[in-house]
Amino acid sequence: MSIVAIVGRPNVGKSTLFNRLVGERKAIVDDMSGVTRDRHYGKCEWTGKEFVIVDTGGFVSDTKDIFEKEIANQVLIAIKEADALIFMVDGTSGVTDVDKEFATIVRKSNKPVFVAVNKIDSSQRMDMQHEFFALGFDEVIPVASISGFGTGELLDEIVKVLPEEPEMDTIALPKIALVGRPNVGKSSLCNALLGVERNIVTDIPGTTRDSINTHYNYFGKDFVLIDTAGIRKKGKVNEDIEFYSVMRSIKAIEDTDVVMLLIDAKDGLESQDVNLFHLAQKNGKGIVIVINKWDLVEGKETNTTKKYTEQILRKIAPFTDVPIIFISALTKQRIFKAMEMALEVYDNMSKRISTSKLNDLLLPIIEKTPPQATKGKHVKIKYITQLPTKKICFAFFCNLPQYVAESYKRFLENRLREHFDFKGTPIFIFFRKK
C-alpha cells in the first residue's frame, strides 16, 4: 500500500492525529515532548482507498541528546519511505524557526506535502491557518486532531495524490513478536534481520516504547515481525509512558502467533523472563527462547551451551519442549537460524491430527496405563479428538472427567509430543463427559 508519513517538530499533535486516522490508540500520547521515538505504522482507509499511515517522532536539529538525534534520523527515513507527507504544525504557536527549518528539509523530498495546522478547534481560530502559507506549500488545511475537525478534508486531498495500487488478495500473515526485558537486544535483532536501521537502538534500557510491526520476507516466506517495548517488573514501572509500553508489549504477546523470548546471555533467565514465558504459554503462543549476546560470554567450553540449556529447562518446567538457540544480533551469528526455528514452530501450531490417527495411537497406550482410580472410581476414556481452535487443544471424552489427575494430563501430553512434532507449542488437554 501507499505510505503517508506524519512529520513535524515535537508536541504538535502528530500521535493524536495518527490515532484518529487509524481508529485506535496505537501510538502513545502524552503532554511531554519526545514520547514517540520510533516510526509507528497503522492502516487507514478513506473512500475505499487503503494506505499505511506512519507516526514519527518530533524533529529536532543540532541536538546533543542521543534520543533526539536518533529520532531525527528516523524522521528522515520516514520522509524517504513515504509517498506523501502530512507536515503538522501548531496553529496556536504560529510559524516557528523549527517549522521553517524543517520545511526546507521536507521541500527537498519532492513529495506531495499537506500542511495540517492543528488545534484549529473553533471559528475564532480559523484565521490562524493563513500565516502557515509562508512555509511555501500549496496545501494548508486546518484540523483539530483531538475532535477530528478537518481530518476528512485532509484525507480527501491525500487520496487524490496517492498512486493506484494493484488489487491483491488479503492473506493473514504469521506474526512473530520479539519480547523480553529492556536492553536484551530486541531492536538490534530486528534491525539485523531487516538489514536497515528500522528501529532506534541505544544502550539505554527502555528505548523502544511502542510495539512496532514490520512486514518481513525470509527466503520467500512472508510474515510480520513485531519489535516490542522492554517489559520490566511492575515495581520498576514508574513513568506513565513506560506503563503504557508494557501494556502494549503484553497485548503484542496476546495478538501474535509466535513469541521469540530474548534473554541476555550474561544475565541468564531471570524471574521476569519466566513470567513472560508463562504468559505466552497461557495464551497458547508458539515460543522460541533466544539467548542473545552469546559472543560476549567469556570462557565458553564444549558443554557450555548444554549446561546453559539445562538451567533454562529446569526453570521453565514442566513445559520444556521448546527450541533454544544461542545468537548474537551484533555479529548476526545464527540470527536467520532463529527465524527458521520460529517459522517451524508456527507450522507446528497449524498442525492438525485426524481423530482416527489419535485414537489408533493413544487408546492402546491409555488401556495399558489407565488413569489412577480415585475414591474407588475408575476413569474410562472412550475417544480423543483435536478441537478446531487456533491453540493446540485435545478433548478426551470419558465417564468421570472430574477424577482425572493433573499428572495424568502431563502423561498424555508427553505421549502426544513423543509421536507428533509440537516443539515450541503449548498443548491444552480437556476431559469431557461422554
Beta strands, then each sheet from edge to edge (+ up, - down):
strand 1: 2-7
strand 2: 40-46
strand 3: 49-55
strand 4: 84-90
strand 5: 113-118
strand 6: 139-142
strand 7: 175-179
strand 8: 212-218
strand 9: 221-227
strand 10: 258-264
strand 11: 286-292
strand 12: 324-326
strand 13: 381-386
strand 14: 392-398
strand 15: 427-433
sheet 1: 2+ 3- 1- 4- 5- 6-
sheet 2: 8+ 9- 7- 10- 11- 12-
sheet 3: 13+ 14- 15-
end
